[in-house]
Amino acid sequence: MTDSDPRTSRRQLLSLGVGLGAAGLFGALAWAAPPVDARTSEQRRLDNRLELWGTFARKTRTNLIARYSSVRTSSLLREDLVGGGTLAFVNPATLVLRDDSATGSTTRIERQGIRIATNDPSLPERSLPPRAEAPAMRWLADHLVACFAPGDGQALLADARAEVPRGRAPRLSLMPPRESPARAIIRSLTLTFDPVGGAVVEIEIAESDGGTFTLALSDHRQNEAPEALARVLD
């Protein structure tokens, strides 16, 4: 029987397997198996989040109205600031948050800028720097609008690092690029989605000093009549 005999080759392989033991066998299998691409897995999870978000966002043809409850935490506060109000998005790029309280304010985000006006007309409007001079405010405003604007999700990911936090609730975290001056104020913007319909049900803004501002959203209504929208915008 020559060395080229197939039976000899099989005996040699079996002998080698016995000599290596289980560790050698599993090591050989691991070496032979294709490596798992971690980036592909992460991209797949990100794509799933964007598809879930788009399930709801694509239905917002003209506008969206929702109720919100807000919580502001900070080491500078003795206790959390709690509030509530109504959010309105008007396609393509207007977002309004109107507090219920007469002592609260109305924040209006538009392409030409951001305004914060007190609900009490006797109080002065809060002055804000121009968009070009406030990178953190600009980054946050653009991504808040993108949370509700219909599209393919690219506006959400623009000028941001994206992560998919683990856990039972479907979430997506957006962070300013590492070289962005916005990082001096904003650490992350985290969205939580309804696991079935895809609506944004919570927005958490984490600040670099450890403070947070959280909006819990409910009673989402899409494509409302103009008169319903006017009650929020005017």
Disulfide bonds with the S-S distance in Angstrom:
none
